[in-house]
Amino acid sequence: MPCSATLCVSAVKGLANDRRRTTNDGSAMKIDILTIFPDFFRGPLDYGIVRRAREVGLAEINIHDLRVFTKDKHRTVDDRPFGGGAGMVLKPEPIFECLESFGDVMAREVRLDPGAKQSVILLSAQGRKLDQSLAAELSAVERIVLICGRYEGVDERISEHLADREVSIGDYVLSGGELGAAVIVDTVVRLIPGAVGNQNSTRQESFTDAHCDSVAKSVELEDGPSSTCVSGGLLDYPHYTRPADFRGMAVPEVLMNGNHEQIRNWRRKTALAKTLRNRPDLLERALLTAEDRELLAQIKRAENV
Ligand code: SAM
């Protein structure tokens, strides 16, 4: 198979995808990245949670150099666009052949089914925008293939016949899909159960839509007061650490008085205030309680919104 051992290795040498610990069903999430710049990934996947997830066998990440799947002596991966115009387009053959070399990627029709356990994603500015709910959806998938475009983009037949979705990381144009792939890996891997030391912390974060009650209770028990509940789709509340007074900038008193109920209320109110200020669009679909609505009304009155 052309996907040689040297090119299917982890992006970072020495970071064997060992399996000292595995996901609930006993296997690591497998992520394959197809790129013409494999060295790009030396670094981004070697720090923090992603590194740890690889080390403990929660995630196995392989980088594949598309040039290995070319047949000419110049290892050509791109060509001029039909119909004319500027720039070059990534050819379909190396991408199809790389994916086919894996031998275990399900047919596209199967991957298109809701709840499918594999996904082949084309990074594209024209794709569905990545958000926390898409990251959560992908964190339940067992196998993800990420195809990185370059130049003017990728031959459209990849999107039409090989990938099951196109994903954009935001409304701007990057030079290539590699940064987007690294962003997807980071946001998805940290949601794999066990990847983050305290799983409750990912449930409380900005954008997280989980339902308040059950999670809030467990957070409360283990860690003291939560942000009243999980974020419910709001932005996260502000965090502070020592020193309590830094150059005259004091930490809010309420966070140091040990009163869990007051801290909980403060966190919820500041999360609401920050969301109103920076991302009012999120309030339209956030899970708000009657208490939240009252707090929001207070904030609006105070801020003359
Ligand atoms: N001609 C394309 C367009 O206008 O949509 C832009 C091509 S871009 C210069 C080259 C590659 O970068 C794309 O094929 C895609 O893989 C990647 N890319 C660019 N912007 C992206 C974004 N916002 N999200 C994900 N990938 C992106």
py3Dmol code that shows the C-alpha trace and the ligand (Angstrom):
import py3Dmol

protein = """\
ATOM      1  CA  MET A   1       0.000   0.000   0.000  1.00  0.00           C
ATOM      2  CA  PRO A   2       1.401   3.436  -0.847  1.00  0.00           C
ATOM      3  CA  CYS A   3       0.519   4.803   2.561  1.00  0.00           C
ATOM      4  CA  SER A   4       3.931   3.938   3.859  1.00  0.00           C
ATOM      5  CA  ALA A   5       4.868   3.490   7.463  1.00  0.00           C
ATOM      6  CA  THR A   6       6.992   6.621   7.406  1.00  0.00           C
ATOM      7  CA  LEU A   7       4.133   8.761   6.182  1.00  0.00           C
ATOM      8  CA  CYS A   8       1.412   7.259   8.270  1.00  0.00           C
ATOM      9  CA  VAL A   9       3.319   7.889  11.461  1.00  0.00           C
ATOM     10  CA  SER A  10       2.150  10.320  14.058  1.00  0.00           C
ATOM     11  CA  ALA A  11       2.988  13.866  13.090  1.00  0.00           C
ATOM     12  CA  VAL A  12       5.500  14.055  15.875  1.00  0.00           C
ATOM     13  CA  LYS A  13       8.167  11.402  16.102  1.00  0.00           C
ATOM     14  CA  GLY A  14       8.333   9.652  19.428  1.00  0.00           C
ATOM     15  CA  LEU A  15       4.682  10.247  20.099  1.00  0.00           C
ATOM     16  CA  ALA A  16       3.601   6.728  19.456  1.00  0.00           C
ATOM     17  CA  ASN A  17      -0.160   6.340  19.457  1.00  0.00           C
ATOM     18  CA  ASP A  18       0.076   3.793  22.213  1.00  0.00           C
ATOM     19  CA  ARG A  19      -3.007   2.377  23.856  1.00  0.00           C
ATOM     20  CA  ARG A  20      -2.428   2.508  27.528  1.00  0.00           C
ATOM     21  CA  ARG A  21      -5.940   3.849  27.890  1.00  0.00           C
ATOM     22  CA  THR A  22      -8.796   3.648  25.461  1.00  0.00           C
ATOM     23  CA  THR A  23     -12.264   5.069  24.940  1.00  0.00           C
ATOM     24  CA  ASN A  24     -15.361   3.400  26.357  1.00  0.00           C
ATOM     25  CA  ASP A  25     -15.727   0.973  23.480  1.00  0.00           C
ATOM     26  CA  GLY A  26     -12.048   0.078  23.741  1.00  0.00           C
ATOM     27  CA  SER A  27     -10.654   1.883  20.721  1.00  0.00           C
ATOM     28  CA  ALA A  28      -8.985   5.209  20.093  1.00  0.00           C
ATOM     29  CA  MET A  29     -10.635   7.788  17.860  1.00  0.00           C
ATOM     30  CA  LYS A  30      -8.742   7.543  14.603  1.00  0.00           C
ATOM     31  CA  ILE A  31      -7.999  10.750  12.724  1.00  0.00           C
ATOM     32  CA  ASP A  32      -6.261  10.859   9.340  1.00  0.00           C
ATOM     33  CA  ILE A  33      -5.135  14.134   7.814  1.00  0.00           C
ATOM     34  CA  LEU A  34      -4.452  14.397   4.067  1.00  0.00           C
ATOM     35  CA  THR A  35      -2.169  17.266   3.134  1.00  0.00           C
ATOM     36  CA  ILE A  36       0.539  18.374   0.752  1.00  0.00           C
ATOM     37  CA  PHE A  37       2.403  19.869   3.731  1.00  0.00           C
ATOM     38  CA  PRO A  38       2.738  17.042   6.290  1.00  0.00           C
ATOM     39  CA  ASP A  39       5.464  18.868   8.222  1.00  0.00           C
ATOM     40  CA  PHE A  40       2.940  21.557   9.054  1.00  0.00           C
ATOM     41  CA  PHE A  41       1.610  19.272  11.763  1.00  0.00           C
ATOM     42  CA  ARG A  42       4.915  18.958  13.584  1.00  0.00           C
ATOM     43  CA  GLY A  43       3.959  21.086  16.526  1.00  0.00           C
ATOM     44  CA  PRO A  44       0.223  21.815  16.633  1.00  0.00           C
ATOM     45  CA  LEU A  45      -0.651  18.278  17.703  1.00  0.00           C
ATOM     46  CA  ASP A  46       2.181  17.895  20.186  1.00  0.00           C
ATOM     47  CA  TYR A  47       0.954  20.008  23.067  1.00  0.00           C
ATOM     48  CA  GLY A  48      -1.489  19.872  25.921  1.00  0.00           C
ATOM     49  CA  ILE A  49      -4.677  17.907  25.703  1.00  0.00           C
ATOM     50  CA  VAL A  50      -4.166  16.605  22.154  1.00  0.00           C
ATOM     51  CA  ARG A  51      -0.702  15.329  22.991  1.00  0.00           C
ATOM     52  CA  ARG A  52      -1.953  13.667  26.129  1.00  0.00           C
ATOM     53  CA  ALA A  53      -4.916  12.114  24.331  1.00  0.00           C
ATOM     54  CA  ARG A  54      -2.497  10.582  21.846  1.00  0.00           C
ATOM     55  CA  GLU A  55      -0.127   9.409  24.529  1.00  0.00           C
ATOM     56  CA  VAL A  56      -2.811   7.635  26.509  1.00  0.00           C
ATOM     57  CA  GLY A  57      -4.366   6.141  23.398  1.00  0.00           C
ATOM     58  CA  LEU A  58      -7.616   8.085  23.268  1.00  0.00           C
ATOM     59  CA  ALA A  59      -6.777   9.424  19.823  1.00  0.00           C
ATOM     60  CA  GLU A  60      -4.609   8.129  17.035  1.00  0.00           C
ATOM     61  CA  ILE A  61      -3.632  10.772  14.512  1.00  0.00           C
ATOM     62  CA  ASN A  62      -1.921   9.989  11.226  1.00  0.00           C
ATOM     63  CA  ILE A  63      -0.672  12.474   8.674  1.00  0.00           C
ATOM     64  CA  HIS A  64      -0.568  11.512   4.998  1.00  0.00           C
ATOM     65  CA  ASP A  65       1.483  13.271   2.348  1.00  0.00           C
ATOM     66  CA  LEU A  66      -0.614  13.480  -0.816  1.00  0.00           C
ATOM     67  CA  ARG A  67       2.526  13.587  -2.950  1.00  0.00           C
ATOM     68  CA  VAL A  68       3.103   9.925  -2.115  1.00  0.00           C
ATOM     69  CA  PHE A  69      -0.005   9.172  -4.148  1.00  0.00           C
ATOM     70  CA  THR A  70       1.183  10.900  -7.321  1.00  0.00           C
ATOM     71  CA  LYS A  71       2.587   8.936 -10.241  1.00  0.00           C
ATOM     72  CA  ASP A  72       4.767  11.404 -12.143  1.00  0.00           C
ATOM     73  CA  LYS A  73       8.380  12.179 -11.380  1.00  0.00           C
ATOM     74  CA  HIS A  74       7.530  15.743 -10.271  1.00  0.00           C
ATOM     75  CA  ARG A  75       4.971  14.414  -7.796  1.00  0.00           C
ATOM     76  CA  THR A  76       2.348  16.801  -9.133  1.00  0.00           C
ATOM     77  CA  VAL A  77      -0.645  17.370  -6.889  1.00  0.00           C
ATOM     78  CA  ASP A  78      -2.239  20.347  -8.673  1.00  0.00           C
ATOM     79  CA  ASP A  79      -3.244  21.484 -12.132  1.00  0.00           C
ATOM     80  CA  ARG A  80      -4.769  24.448 -13.938  1.00  0.00           C
ATOM     81  CA  PRO A  81      -8.522  25.013 -13.632  1.00  0.00           C
ATOM     82  CA  PHE A  82     -10.802  23.997 -16.455  1.00  0.00           C
ATOM     83  CA  GLY A  83     -12.476  27.078 -17.902  1.00  0.00           C
ATOM     84  CA  GLY A  84      -9.439  29.234 -17.158  1.00  0.00           C
ATOM     85  CA  GLY A  85      -8.858  31.627 -14.328  1.00  0.00           C
ATOM     86  CA  ALA A  86      -6.241  32.269 -11.724  1.00  0.00           C
ATOM     87  CA  GLY A  87      -4.443  29.757  -9.567  1.00  0.00           C
ATOM     88  CA  MET A  88      -4.131  26.012  -9.392  1.00  0.00           C
ATOM     89  CA  VAL A  89      -6.508  23.336  -8.165  1.00  0.00           C
ATOM     90  CA  LEU A  90      -5.658  20.191  -6.179  1.00  0.00           C
ATOM     91  CA  LYS A  91      -6.117  17.144  -8.401  1.00  0.00           C
ATOM     92  CA  PRO A  92      -8.609  14.455  -7.392  1.00  0.00           C
ATOM     93  CA  GLU A  93      -6.483  11.323  -8.008  1.00  0.00           C
ATOM     94  CA  PRO A  94      -4.016  11.564  -5.083  1.00  0.00           C
ATOM     95  CA  ILE A  95      -6.829  12.322  -2.654  1.00  0.00           C
ATOM     96  CA  PHE A  96      -9.022   9.424  -3.817  1.00  0.00           C
ATOM     97  CA  GLU A  97      -6.066   7.049  -3.835  1.00  0.00           C
ATOM     98  CA  CYS A  98      -4.841   8.058  -0.391  1.00  0.00           C
ATOM     99  CA  LEU A  99      -8.276   7.515   1.091  1.00  0.00           C
ATOM    100  CA  GLU A 100      -8.744   4.221  -0.729  1.00  0.00           C
ATOM    101  CA  SER A 101      -5.379   3.007   0.589  1.00  0.00           C
ATOM    102  CA  PHE A 102      -6.807   2.985   4.129  1.00  0.00           C
ATOM    103  CA  GLY A 103      -9.060   0.094   3.164  1.00  0.00           C
ATOM    104  CA  ASP A 104     -11.513   0.635   6.019  1.00  0.00           C
ATOM    105  CA  VAL A 105     -13.304   3.872   5.202  1.00  0.00           C
ATOM    106  CA  MET A 106     -17.021   3.261   4.804  1.00  0.00           C
ATOM    107  CA  ALA A 107     -18.846   4.062   1.571  1.00  0.00           C
ATOM    108  CA  ARG A 108     -19.932   7.681   1.269  1.00  0.00           C
ATOM    109  CA  GLU A 109     -23.655   6.743   1.368  1.00  0.00           C
ATOM    110  CA  VAL A 110     -23.110   5.031   4.724  1.00  0.00           C
ATOM    111  CA  ARG A 111     -21.204   8.007   6.077  1.00  0.00           C
ATOM    112  CA  LEU A 112     -24.049  10.299   5.034  1.00  0.00           C
ATOM    113  CA  ASP A 113     -26.476   8.513   7.365  1.00  0.00           C
ATOM    114  CA  PRO A 114     -27.248  10.411  10.573  1.00  0.00           C
ATOM    115  CA  GLY A 115     -25.263   8.864  13.415  1.00  0.00           C
ATOM    116  CA  ALA A 116     -22.622   7.408  11.069  1.00  0.00           C
ATOM    117  CA  LYS A 117     -19.431   6.441  12.891  1.00  0.00           C
ATOM    118  CA  GLN A 118     -17.068   7.791  10.258  1.00  0.00           C
ATOM    119  CA  SER A 119     -16.741  11.148   8.585  1.00  0.00           C
ATOM    120  CA  VAL A 120     -14.604  12.350   5.700  1.00  0.00           C
ATOM    121  CA  ILE A 121     -14.364  16.110   5.893  1.00  0.00           C
ATOM    122  CA  LEU A 122     -13.134  18.515   3.256  1.00  0.00           C
ATOM    123  CA  LEU A 123     -11.785  21.708   4.792  1.00  0.00           C
ATOM    124  CA  SER A 124     -13.373  24.524   2.809  1.00  0.00           C
ATOM    125  CA  ALA A 125     -14.326  28.159   3.245  1.00  0.00           C
ATOM    126  CA  GLN A 126     -17.609  27.141   1.613  1.00  0.00           C
ATOM    127  CA  GLY A 127     -18.415  24.536   4.246  1.00  0.00           C
ATOM    128  CA  ARG A 128     -20.689  24.429   7.272  1.00  0.00           C
ATOM    129  CA  LYS A 129     -19.176  26.627   9.928  1.00  0.00           C
ATOM    130  CA  LEU A 130     -17.529  24.739  12.784  1.00  0.00           C
ATOM    131  CA  ASP A 131     -19.181  25.334  16.124  1.00  0.00           C
ATOM    132  CA  GLN A 132     -19.293  23.562  19.468  1.00  0.00           C
ATOM    133  CA  SER A 133     -22.293  21.444  18.520  1.00  0.00           C
ATOM    134  CA  LEU A 134     -20.559  20.164  15.388  1.00  0.00           C
ATOM    135  CA  ALA A 135     -17.435  19.467  17.477  1.00  0.00           C
ATOM    136  CA  ALA A 136     -19.570  17.501  19.942  1.00  0.00           C
ATOM    137  CA  GLU A 137     -21.169  15.559  17.073  1.00  0.00           C
ATOM    138  CA  LEU A 138     -17.738  14.715  15.656  1.00  0.00           C
ATOM    139  CA  SER A 139     -16.384  13.682  19.053  1.00  0.00           C
ATOM    140  CA  ALA A 140     -18.796  10.724  18.919  1.00  0.00           C
ATOM    141  CA  VAL A 141     -17.399   9.549  15.584  1.00  0.00           C
ATOM    142  CA  GLU A 142     -14.827   6.738  15.590  1.00  0.00           C
ATOM    143  CA  ARG A 143     -12.969   7.721  12.456  1.00  0.00           C
ATOM    144  CA  ILE A 144     -12.409  11.170  10.962  1.00  0.00           C
ATOM    145  CA  VAL A 145     -10.547  11.942   7.755  1.00  0.00           C
ATOM    146  CA  LEU A 146      -9.614  15.571   7.152  1.00  0.00           C
ATOM    147  CA  ILE A 147      -8.729  16.690   3.628  1.00  0.00           C
ATOM    148  CA  CYS A 148      -6.722  19.915   3.451  1.00  0.00           C
ATOM    149  CA  GLY A 149      -7.048  22.031   0.341  1.00  0.00           C
ATOM    150  CA  ARG A 150      -4.497  24.502  -0.995  1.00  0.00           C
ATOM    151  CA  TYR A 151      -4.178  27.045  -3.811  1.00  0.00           C
ATOM    152  CA  GLU A 152      -7.576  27.893  -5.380  1.00  0.00           C
ATOM    153  CA  GLY A 153      -9.069  24.873  -3.702  1.00  0.00           C
ATOM    154  CA  VAL A 154      -9.773  21.212  -4.395  1.00  0.00           C
ATOM    155  CA  ASP A 155     -11.332  19.594  -7.456  1.00  0.00           C
ATOM    156  CA  GLU A 156     -15.074  19.688  -6.760  1.00  0.00           C
ATOM    157  CA  ARG A 157     -15.392  15.920  -7.279  1.00  0.00           C
ATOM    158  CA  ILE A 158     -13.881  15.465  -3.825  1.00  0.00           C
ATOM    159  CA  SER A 159     -16.818  17.314  -2.307  1.00  0.00           C
ATOM    160  CA  GLU A 160     -19.351  15.661  -4.612  1.00  0.00           C
ATOM    161  CA  HIS A 161     -18.191  12.050  -4.412  1.00  0.00           C
ATOM    162  CA  LEU A 162     -15.660  11.458  -1.631  1.00  0.00           C
ATOM    163  CA  ALA A 163     -16.172  13.767   1.356  1.00  0.00           C
ATOM    164  CA  ASP A 164     -19.424  13.523   3.256  1.00  0.00           C
ATOM    165  CA  ARG A 165     -19.224  17.132   4.385  1.00  0.00           C
ATOM    166  CA  GLU A 166     -17.361  20.391   3.949  1.00  0.00           C
ATOM    167  CA  VAL A 167     -16.379  22.289   7.074  1.00  0.00           C
ATOM    168  CA  SER A 168     -15.221  25.880   7.395  1.00  0.00           C
ATOM    169  CA  ILE A 169     -13.587  27.200  10.533  1.00  0.00           C
ATOM    170  CA  GLY A 170     -14.908  30.711   9.966  1.00  0.00           C
ATOM    171  CA  ASP A 171     -15.953  33.335   7.473  1.00  0.00           C
ATOM    172  CA  TYR A 172     -12.508  34.152   6.151  1.00  0.00           C
ATOM    173  CA  VAL A 173     -10.185  32.590   3.612  1.00  0.00           C
ATOM    174  CA  LEU A 174      -7.081  30.724   4.748  1.00  0.00           C
ATOM    175  CA  SER A 175      -4.217  29.755   2.450  1.00  0.00           C
ATOM    176  CA  GLY A 176      -4.779  26.098   3.210  1.00  0.00           C
ATOM    177  CA  GLY A 177      -6.864  23.625   5.148  1.00  0.00           C
ATOM    178  CA  GLU A 178      -4.071  22.625   7.558  1.00  0.00           C
ATOM    179  CA  LEU A 179      -4.855  25.255  10.185  1.00  0.00           C
ATOM    180  CA  GLY A 180      -8.514  24.308   9.944  1.00  0.00           C
ATOM    181  CA  ALA A 181      -7.688  20.624  10.373  1.00  0.00           C
ATOM    182  CA  ALA A 182      -5.611  21.403  13.468  1.00  0.00           C
ATOM    183  CA  VAL A 183      -8.509  23.453  14.864  1.00  0.00           C
ATOM    184  CA  ILE A 184     -10.967  20.612  14.279  1.00  0.00           C
ATOM    185  CA  VAL A 185      -8.620  18.063  15.869  1.00  0.00           C
ATOM    186  CA  ASP A 186      -8.138  20.250  18.924  1.00  0.00           C
ATOM    187  CA  THR A 187     -11.784  21.042  19.499  1.00  0.00           C
ATOM    188  CA  VAL A 188     -12.950  17.468  18.856  1.00  0.00           C
ATOM    189  CA  VAL A 189     -10.242  15.587  20.759  1.00  0.00           C
ATOM    190  CA  ARG A 190     -10.747  17.593  23.948  1.00  0.00           C
ATOM    191  CA  LEU A 191     -14.370  16.408  23.948  1.00  0.00           C
ATOM    192  CA  ILE A 192     -13.457  12.709  23.893  1.00  0.00           C
ATOM    193  CA  PRO A 193     -14.358  11.346  27.335  1.00  0.00           C
ATOM    194  CA  GLY A 194     -11.171  11.197  29.389  1.00  0.00           C
ATOM    195  CA  ALA A 195      -9.188  13.686  27.271  1.00  0.00           C
ATOM    196  CA  VAL A 196      -9.637  16.543  29.710  1.00  0.00           C
ATOM    197  CA  GLY A 197      -8.731  15.767  33.325  1.00  0.00           C
ATOM    198  CA  ASN A 198     -12.041  16.964  34.708  1.00  0.00           C
ATOM    199  CA  GLN A 199     -14.733  16.315  32.148  1.00  0.00           C
ATOM    200  CA  ASN A 200     -17.116  18.710  33.842  1.00  0.00           C
ATOM    201  CA  SER A 201     -14.921  21.592  32.763  1.00  0.00           C
ATOM    202  CA  THR A 202     -15.786  20.993  29.095  1.00  0.00           C
ATOM    203  CA  ARG A 203     -19.474  20.938  30.009  1.00  0.00           C
ATOM    204  CA  GLN A 204     -19.335  24.360  31.600  1.00  0.00           C
ATOM    205  CA  GLU A 205     -17.535  26.085  28.768  1.00  0.00           C
ATOM    206  CA  SER A 206     -18.722  28.733  26.373  1.00  0.00           C
ATOM    207  CA  PHE A 207     -21.272  27.593  23.782  1.00  0.00           C
ATOM    208  CA  THR A 208     -21.961  24.291  25.536  1.00  0.00           C
ATOM    209  CA  ASP A 209     -25.641  23.484  25.221  1.00  0.00           C
ATOM    210  CA  ALA A 210     -25.896  20.680  27.734  1.00  0.00           C
ATOM    211  CA  HIS A 211     -28.884  20.778  30.038  1.00  0.00           C
ATOM    212  CA  CYS A 212     -28.389  22.458  33.387  1.00  0.00           C
ATOM    213  CA  ASP A 213     -29.730  20.190  36.068  1.00  0.00           C
ATOM    214  CA  SER A 214     -27.873  16.909  36.122  1.00  0.00           C
ATOM    215  CA  VAL A 215     -24.520  18.294  35.111  1.00  0.00           C
ATOM    216  CA  ALA A 216     -24.754  21.266  37.440  1.00  0.00           C
ATOM    217  CA  LYS A 217     -25.344  18.947  40.353  1.00  0.00           C
ATOM    218  CA  SER A 218     -22.301  16.830  39.609  1.00  0.00           C
ATOM    219  CA  VAL A 219     -20.143  19.906  39.076  1.00  0.00           C
ATOM    220  CA  GLU A 220     -21.381  21.338  42.335  1.00  0.00           C
ATOM    221  CA  LEU A 221     -20.550  18.204  44.225  1.00  0.00           C
ATOM    222  CA  GLU A 222     -17.060  17.753  42.891  1.00  0.00           C
ATOM    223  CA  ASP A 223     -15.842  21.297  42.445  1.00  0.00           C
ATOM    224  CA  GLY A 224     -17.894  23.610  44.559  1.00  0.00           C
ATOM    225  CA  PRO A 225     -20.214  26.058  42.841  1.00  0.00           C
ATOM    226  CA  SER A 226     -20.641  25.781  39.111  1.00  0.00           C
ATOM    227  CA  SER A 227     -21.611  28.604  36.808  1.00  0.00           C
ATOM    228  CA  THR A 228     -25.189  28.019  38.071  1.00  0.00           C
ATOM    229  CA  CYS A 229     -25.434  25.253  35.569  1.00  0.00           C
ATOM    230  CA  VAL A 230     -23.495  24.495  32.470  1.00  0.00           C
ATOM    231  CA  SER A 231     -23.198  27.431  30.109  1.00  0.00           C
ATOM    232  CA  GLY A 232     -26.478  26.531  28.401  1.00  0.00           C
ATOM    233  CA  GLY A 233     -25.135  28.070  25.220  1.00  0.00           C
ATOM    234  CA  LEU A 234     -23.824  31.251  26.831  1.00  0.00           C
ATOM    235  CA  LEU A 235     -20.248  32.462  26.861  1.00  0.00           C
ATOM    236  CA  ASP A 236     -18.235  31.344  29.870  1.00  0.00           C
ATOM    237  CA  TYR A 237     -18.115  33.463  33.027  1.00  0.00           C
ATOM    238  CA  PRO A 238     -14.884  35.339  33.941  1.00  0.00           C
ATOM    239  CA  HIS A 239     -12.129  33.440  35.729  1.00  0.00           C
ATOM    240  CA  TYR A 240      -9.563  34.842  38.181  1.00  0.00           C
ATOM    241  CA  THR A 241      -6.617  33.370  40.069  1.00  0.00           C
ATOM    242  CA  ARG A 242      -3.966  34.575  42.529  1.00  0.00           C
ATOM    243  CA  PRO A 243      -2.920  37.222  43.412  1.00  0.00           C
ATOM    244  CA  ALA A 244      -6.191  38.622  44.720  1.00  0.00           C
ATOM    245  CA  ASP A 245      -4.851  42.121  44.100  1.00  0.00           C
ATOM    246  CA  PHE A 246      -2.598  42.705  41.116  1.00  0.00           C
ATOM    247  CA  ARG A 247      -1.366  46.301  40.710  1.00  0.00           C
ATOM    248  CA  GLY A 248      -4.524  47.563  42.305  1.00  0.00           C
ATOM    249  CA  MET A 249      -6.745  45.386  40.118  1.00  0.00           C
ATOM    250  CA  ALA A 250      -8.756  43.380  42.616  1.00  0.00           C
ATOM    251  CA  VAL A 251     -10.556  40.095  42.118  1.00  0.00           C
ATOM    252  CA  PRO A 252     -14.309  40.501  42.715  1.00  0.00           C
ATOM    253  CA  GLU A 253     -14.954  40.151  46.428  1.00  0.00           C
ATOM    254  CA  VAL A 254     -17.790  37.674  45.937  1.00  0.00           C
ATOM    255  CA  LEU A 255     -15.385  35.023  44.605  1.00  0.00           C
ATOM    256  CA  MET A 256     -13.446  34.993  47.854  1.00  0.00           C
ATOM    257  CA  ASN A 257     -16.205  34.861  50.406  1.00  0.00           C
ATOM    258  CA  GLY A 258     -16.854  31.115  50.139  1.00  0.00           C
ATOM    259  CA  ASN A 259     -20.606  31.571  49.660  1.00  0.00           C
ATOM    260  CA  HIS A 260     -21.372  29.085  46.916  1.00  0.00           C
ATOM    261  CA  GLU A 261     -24.817  30.424  46.150  1.00  0.00           C
ATOM    262  CA  GLN A 262     -23.552  33.981  45.722  1.00  0.00           C
ATOM    263  CA  ILE A 263     -20.679  32.784  43.560  1.00  0.00           C
ATOM    264  CA  ARG A 264     -23.076  30.775  41.437  1.00  0.00           C
ATOM    265  CA  ASN A 265     -25.313  33.816  40.932  1.00  0.00           C
ATOM    266  CA  TRP A 266     -22.365  36.085  40.153  1.00  0.00           C
ATOM    267  CA  ARG A 267     -21.027  33.664  37.572  1.00  0.00           C
ATOM    268  CA  ARG A 268     -24.359  33.303  35.858  1.00  0.00           C
ATOM    269  CA  LYS A 269     -24.937  37.048  35.815  1.00  0.00           C
ATOM    270  CA  THR A 270     -21.478  37.816  34.413  1.00  0.00           C
ATOM    271  CA  ALA A 271     -21.867  35.075  31.792  1.00  0.00           C
ATOM    272  CA  LEU A 272     -25.164  36.638  30.740  1.00  0.00           C
ATOM    273  CA  ALA A 273     -23.642  40.138  30.716  1.00  0.00           C
ATOM    274  CA  LYS A 274     -20.659  39.063  28.641  1.00  0.00           C
ATOM    275  CA  THR A 275     -22.862  37.198  26.175  1.00  0.00           C
ATOM    276  CA  LEU A 276     -25.138  40.224  25.840  1.00  0.00           C
ATOM    277  CA  ARG A 277     -22.141  42.458  25.230  1.00  0.00           C
ATOM    278  CA  ASN A 278     -20.068  40.268  22.883  1.00  0.00           C
ATOM    279  CA  ARG A 279     -22.445  37.730  21.335  1.00  0.00           C
ATOM    280  CA  PRO A 280     -26.079  38.786  21.702  1.00  0.00           C
ATOM    281  CA  ASP A 281     -26.988  36.333  18.924  1.00  0.00           C
ATOM    282  CA  LEU A 282     -26.301  33.454  21.326  1.00  0.00           C
ATOM    283  CA  LEU A 283     -29.024  34.630  23.700  1.00  0.00           C
ATOM    284  CA  GLU A 284     -31.685  33.828  21.129  1.00  0.00           C
ATOM    285  CA  ARG A 285     -31.070  30.068  21.418  1.00  0.00           C
ATOM    286  CA  ALA A 286     -29.544  29.828  24.896  1.00  0.00           C
ATOM    287  CA  LEU A 287     -31.207  27.708  27.575  1.00  0.00           C
ATOM    288  CA  LEU A 288     -32.465  30.442  29.875  1.00  0.00           C
ATOM    289  CA  THR A 289     -34.336  29.924  33.115  1.00  0.00           C
ATOM    290  CA  ALA A 290     -36.832  32.412  34.541  1.00  0.00           C
ATOM    291  CA  GLU A 291     -34.044  33.506  36.914  1.00  0.00           C
ATOM    292  CA  ASP A 292     -31.736  34.071  33.922  1.00  0.00           C
ATOM    293  CA  ARG A 293     -34.347  36.205  32.209  1.00  0.00           C
ATOM    294  CA  GLU A 294     -34.756  38.309  35.304  1.00  0.00           C
ATOM    295  CA  LEU A 295     -30.956  38.713  35.577  1.00  0.00           C
ATOM    296  CA  LEU A 296     -30.797  39.673  31.930  1.00  0.00           C
ATOM    297  CA  ALA A 297     -33.488  42.285  32.393  1.00  0.00           C
ATOM    298  CA  GLN A 298     -31.498  43.713  35.317  1.00  0.00           C
ATOM    299  CA  ILE A 299     -28.328  43.826  33.221  1.00  0.00           C
ATOM    300  CA  LYS A 300     -30.116  45.534  30.355  1.00  0.00           C
ATOM    301  CA  ARG A 301     -31.605  48.115  32.669  1.00  0.00           C
ATOM    302  CA  ALA A 302     -28.204  48.764  34.277  1.00  0.00           C
ATOM    303  CA  GLU A 303     -26.475  49.040  30.923  1.00  0.00           C
ATOM    304  CA  ASN A 304     -29.321  50.894  29.189  1.00  0.00           C
ATOM    305  CA  VAL A 305     -29.541  48.275  26.467  1.00  0.00           C
TER     306      VAL A 305
END
"""
ligand_1 = """\
27
SAM
N -11.108 29.606 -3.639
C -11.541 29.244 -2.326
C -12.744 30.066 -1.940
O -12.851 31.227 -2.346
O -13.588 29.573 -1.178
C -10.455 29.458 -1.298
C -9.348 28.475 -1.395
S -8.209 28.609 -0.060
C -7.086 29.792 -0.643
C -7.318 27.110 -0.102
C -7.807 26.056 0.861
O -7.749 26.566 2.177
C -9.207 25.572 0.697
O -9.314 24.588 -0.299
C -9.535 25.023 2.063
O -9.081 23.691 2.222
C -8.720 25.934 2.966
N -9.542 26.977 3.598
C -9.588 28.280 3.266
N -10.413 28.945 4.063
C -10.912 28.055 4.929
C -11.828 28.137 6.003
N -12.411 29.286 6.341
N -12.110 27.008 6.692
C -11.543 25.832 6.355
N -10.663 25.701 5.338
C -10.349 26.786 4.643
"""
view = py3Dmol.view(width=600, height=400)
view.addModel(protein, "pdb")
view.setStyle({"model": 0}, {"cartoon": {"style": "trace"}})
view.addModel(ligand_1, "xyz")
view.setStyle({"model": 1}, {"stick": {}})
view.zoomTo()
view.show()
